[in-house]
């Protein structure tokens, strides 16, 4: 088992845990890098949330002031 370096949740990471099968994260699109060289593995929920947040248009993240 691995611990998510973002939220602390325990999860299975085949790459870090030495499994024979590919890790679950390899099924996700390689659209964004995990920020920081020391970020380590993230759990499915954190990685999916990071991908979704990164994919949002800037106008949704930072609405213009009226």
C-alpha atoms as a printed R data frame, in Angstrom:
   type eleno elety resid chain resno       x      y       z
1  ATOM     1    CA   UNK     A     1   0.000  0.000   0.000
2  ATOM     2    CA   UNK     A     2   1.018  3.570  -0.633
3  ATOM     3    CA   UNK     A     3   0.000  6.777   1.105
4  ATOM     4    CA   UNK     A     4  -1.243  9.712  -0.942
5  ATOM     5    CA   UNK     A     5   1.179 12.604  -0.501
6  ATOM     6    CA   UNK     A     6  -1.705 15.051  -0.987
7  ATOM     7    CA   UNK     A     7  -4.402 13.765   1.410
8  ATOM     8    CA   UNK     A     8  -2.754 10.874   3.284
9  ATOM     9    CA   UNK     A     9  -5.206  8.190   2.107
10 ATOM    10    CA   UNK     A    10  -3.893  4.647   1.709
11 ATOM    11    CA   UNK     A    11  -4.240  3.209  -1.797
12 ATOM    12    CA   UNK     A    12  -2.710  0.599  -4.062
13 ATOM    13    CA   UNK     A    13   0.009  1.792  -6.447
14 ATOM    14    CA   UNK     A    14   1.392 -1.028  -8.584
15 ATOM    15    CA   UNK     A    15   4.458  0.996  -9.581
16 ATOM    16    CA   UNK     A    16   5.463  1.915  -6.034
17 ATOM    17    CA   UNK     A    17   4.320 -1.367  -4.479
18 ATOM    18    CA   UNK     A    18   6.087 -3.571  -7.031
19 ATOM    19    CA   UNK     A    19   3.001 -5.138  -8.596
20 ATOM    20    CA   UNK     A    20   3.121 -7.045 -11.885
21 ATOM    21    CA   UNK     A    21   0.139 -5.259 -13.446
22 ATOM    22    CA   UNK     A    22   0.214 -1.652 -14.616
23 ATOM    23    CA   UNK     A    23  -0.850  0.908 -12.046
24 ATOM    24    CA   UNK     A    24  -4.410  2.279 -12.148
25 ATOM    25    CA   UNK     A    25  -3.022  5.731 -12.982
26 ATOM    26    CA   UNK     A    26  -1.738  4.537 -16.359
27 ATOM    27    CA   UNK     A    27  -5.363  4.314 -17.536
28 ATOM    28    CA   UNK     A    28  -5.817  8.056 -17.017
29 ATOM    29    CA   UNK     A    29  -4.858 10.489 -19.755
30 ATOM    30    CA   UNK     A    30  -1.358 11.961 -19.296
31 ATOM    31    CA   UNK     A    31  -2.707 15.502 -19.476
32 ATOM    32    CA   UNK     A    32  -1.066 17.145 -16.482
33 ATOM    33    CA   UNK     A    33   2.085 16.561 -14.475
34 ATOM    34    CA   UNK     A    34   1.830 16.184 -10.722
35 ATOM    35    CA   UNK     A    35   3.234 19.466  -9.412
36 ATOM    36    CA   UNK     A    36   6.614 19.361  -7.745
37 ATOM    37    CA   UNK     A    37   9.372 16.823  -8.027
38 ATOM    38    CA   UNK     A    38   8.722 15.541  -4.488
39 ATOM    39    CA   UNK     A    39   4.940 15.219  -4.896
40 ATOM    40    CA   UNK     A    40   5.018 11.409  -4.956
41 ATOM    41    CA   UNK     A    41   1.988  9.281  -5.795
42 ATOM    42    CA   UNK     A    42  -1.527 10.585  -5.334
43 ATOM    43    CA   UNK     A    43  -4.625  8.498  -4.657
44 ATOM    44    CA   UNK     A    44  -7.252  8.113  -7.406
45 ATOM    45    CA   UNK     A    45  -9.504 10.808  -5.913
46 ATOM    46    CA   UNK     A    46  -6.734 13.417  -5.621
47 ATOM    47    CA   UNK     A    47  -5.289 12.748  -9.068
48 ATOM    48    CA   UNK     A    48  -8.719 12.882 -10.727
49 ATOM    49    CA   UNK     A    49  -9.544 16.107  -8.859
50 ATOM    50    CA   UNK     A    50  -6.214 17.632  -9.943
51 ATOM    51    CA   UNK     A    51  -6.848 16.679 -13.582
52 ATOM    52    CA   UNK     A    52 -10.375 18.120 -13.446
53 ATOM    53    CA   UNK     A    53  -9.208 21.372 -11.828
54 ATOM    54    CA   UNK     A    54  -6.369 21.798 -14.305
55 ATOM    55    CA   UNK     A    55  -8.720 21.186 -17.239
56 ATOM    56    CA   UNK     A    56 -11.170 23.907 -16.131
57 ATOM    57    CA   UNK     A    57 -10.953 27.105 -18.185
58 ATOM    58    CA   UNK     A    58  -9.241 30.012 -16.444
59 ATOM    59    CA   UNK     A    59 -12.492 31.995 -16.643
60 ATOM    60    CA   UNK     A    60 -14.140 29.451 -14.329
61 ATOM    61    CA   UNK     A    61 -11.229 29.418 -11.891
62 ATOM    62    CA   UNK     A    62 -10.811 33.197 -11.793
63 ATOM    63    CA   UNK     A    63 -14.060 34.978 -12.729
64 ATOM    64    CA   UNK     A    64 -13.629 38.551 -13.914
65 ATOM    65    CA   UNK     A    65 -14.515 41.224 -11.377
66 ATOM    66    CA   UNK     A    66 -17.497 43.342 -12.368
